[in-house]
């Protein structure tokens, strides 16, 4: 039986691979690249599980993170070597702003605005945005897990990773896409098999 000779130079194959790469990139980091922030609610829900698991520790050590201690914790992170190593904006250190009109918090690369409901986890959540993730996809959670381990400790990091794992949310490095040749080989195998089944039917 002669092996199939594949013409990898066909323009059709190159277009198919380009489409695959674009879709692969979006799947790896949902919410990034100016697309819908589709994992936002699932991330919030998993964070609530993490917060509940660590609630006793928070109430004992920093029950509400009052303004002074929240700003101190914020500044400790943005002035750290960890921040300098991982931020996408090395010339920017976001400042902390506090508002009694706001309950939650929101962040840009330049500042984090904290409302009345805040904790150490809130500070880390917002700074995981400011470090270069303006969404709630994989790279946001990767930064959040890294900052949690560095500034809250291994127990907090373990609890956060457990919550994300149980929610089916990725928090590690992005996977690498298939090579061009492997993708085309798989595509040809799939279409050949499908055509064979259609003929039999």
C-alpha positions in Angstrom: 0.0 0.0 0.0 1.5 3.3 -1.1 1.7 6.0 1.6 -0.1 9.2 1.0 2.0 12.1 -0.3 0.9 15.4 1.1 1.6 18.7 -0.6 2.2 20.9 2.4 2.6 24.0 0.1 -1.1 24.1 -0.8 -2.5 27.6 0.0 -5.6 25.9 1.4 -3.6 24.2 4.1 -1.8 27.4 5.1 -5.1 29.2 5.5 -6.5 26.3 7.6 -3.5 26.4 9.8 -3.8 30.2 10.3 -7.4 29.8 11.4 -6.4 27.0 13.8 -3.7 29.1 15.3 -6.0 32.1 15.9 -8.7 29.9 17.5 -6.1 28.1 19.6 -4.7 31.4 20.9 -8.2 32.5 21.9 -9.0 29.2 23.7 -5.8 29.3 25.7 -6.5 32.7 27.2 -10.3 33.4 27.1 -11.1 37.1 27.6 -7.8 38.4 26.3 -7.2 39.9 22.8 -10.3 42.2 23.2 -12.7 39.2 23.1 -15.6 38.5 25.5 -14.4 38.0 29.1 -16.2 34.7 29.1 -14.6 33.2 32.2 -15.2 36.1 34.5 -18.1 34.7 36.5 -16.6 31.2 36.8 -13.4 32.9 38.1 -15.5 34.9 40.7 -17.3 31.8 41.8 -14.0 29.9 42.3 -12.6 32.8 44.2 -15.5 32.7 46.6 -14.7 29.0 47.3 -11.1 30.0 48.0 -12.2 32.9 50.2 -14.5 30.7 52.2 -11.8 28.1 52.7 -9.3 30.7 54.0 -11.9 32.8 56.0 -10.7 31.9 59.5 -7.1 33.0 58.7 -8.3 36.3 57.3 -10.5 37.2 60.2 -7.7 36.5 62.6 -5.0 38.4 60.8 -6.6 41.1 58.7 -10.4 41.2 59.1 -11.1 44.0 56.7 -7.8 45.5 55.6 -8.4 49.1 56.6 -7.2 51.8 54.2 -3.7 52.2 55.7 -2.9 48.5 55.7 -4.4 47.9 52.3 -2.2 50.7 50.8 0.8 49.2 52.6 0.1 45.8 51.2 -0.5 47.2 47.7 2.8 49.1 47.8 4.7 46.1 49.1 3.7 44.2 46.0 4.2 46.9 43.3 7.7 47.8 44.8 8.8 44.1 44.9 11.3 42.3 42.7 8.5 39.9 41.9 6.4 42.7 40.4 9.4 44.1 38.4 10.1 40.6 37.0 6.5 39.8 35.9 4.8 43.0 35.0 4.2 43.8 31.3 4.7 47.5 32.1 8.1 47.8 33.8 8.0 51.6 33.9 4.7 51.8 35.7 3.8 51.1 39.3 0.0 51.4 39.8 -1.0 53.6 42.7 -3.7 52.8 45.2 -6.8 55.0 45.4 -9.7 54.6 47.9 -13.3 55.5 47.5 -16.1 55.3 50.1 -18.6 55.4 47.2 -17.3 52.1 45.7 -17.9 48.7 47.3 -15.7 46.5 45.1 -12.6 47.5 43.2 -11.3 48.0 39.7 -7.9 48.3 38.1 -5.9 49.7 35.2 -2.2 49.5 34.6 -1.8 53.0 36.3 -4.0 52.6 39.4 -6.2 50.4 41.5 -9.4 52.0 43.0 -10.5 50.2 46.1 -13.9 50.4 47.6 -15.2 49.7 51.1 -15.1 45.9 50.8 -11.5 44.8 50.6 -9.1 42.1 51.8 -5.6 40.9 51.0 -7.2 38.8 48.3 -8.9 41.8 46.8 -5.5 43.6 46.5 -3.9 40.6 44.8 -6.9 40.2 42.4 -6.8 43.8 41.2 -3.0 43.8 40.9 -3.2 40.6 38.8 -5.1 42.8 36.4 -2.6 45.8 36.7 0.3 43.5 36.1 -0.9 43.0 32.5 -4.1 41.0 32.4 -7.2 43.1 31.7 -9.6 40.1 31.7 -10.2 37.0 33.8 -8.6 34.3 31.6 -5.8 31.9 32.0 -2.9 34.5 32.3 -4.9 36.5 34.9 -5.2 33.4 37.1 -1.6 32.5 36.5 -0.5 35.9 37.8 -3.0 35.8 40.7 -1.8 32.4 41.8 1.9 33.5 41.5 1.2 36.7 43.6 -0.9 34.8 46.1 1.9 32.3 46.8 4.6 35.0 47.0 2.7 37.4 49.3 0.1 35.3 51.2 2.0 32.0 51.3 1.8 28.4 50.2 -1.4 27.5 52.0 -3.3 30.3 50.3 -1.8 29.4 46.9 -2.8 25.8 47.4 -6.4 26.7 48.3 -6.7 29.0 45.3 -5.3 26.4 42.8 -7.7 23.8 44.3 -10.7 26.1 43.8 -9.7 26.8 40.1 -9.0 23.1 39.4 -12.4 22.1 40.8 -14.0 24.8 38.6 -12.2 23.5 35.5 -10.3 26.7 35.1 -6.7 26.7 33.9 -4.0 28.7 35.7 -0.8 27.4 34.3 1.2 28.3 31.2 -0.4 28.2 27.8 -0.1 25.0 25.9 1.8 25.0 22.6 -0.1 24.6 19.4 0.4 21.7 17.0 3.0 22.1 14.3 1.9 22.9 10.8 2.7 19.4 9.6 1.0 17.6 12.5 -2.2 19.7 12.2 -2.4 19.1 8.4 -1.8 15.4 8.9 -4.6 15.2 11.5 -6.9 17.3 9.3 -6.3 15.0 6.3 -6.8 11.9 8.4 -10.1 13.3 9.9 -11.5 14.3 6.5 -10.5 11.0 4.9 -12.1 9.0 7.7 -15.3 11.1 7.5 -15.5 10.7 3.7 -15.0 6.9 4.1 -17.9 6.7 6.6 -20.1 8.8 4.4 -19.6 6.5 1.4 -20.3 3.5 3.5 -23.5 5.1 4.8 
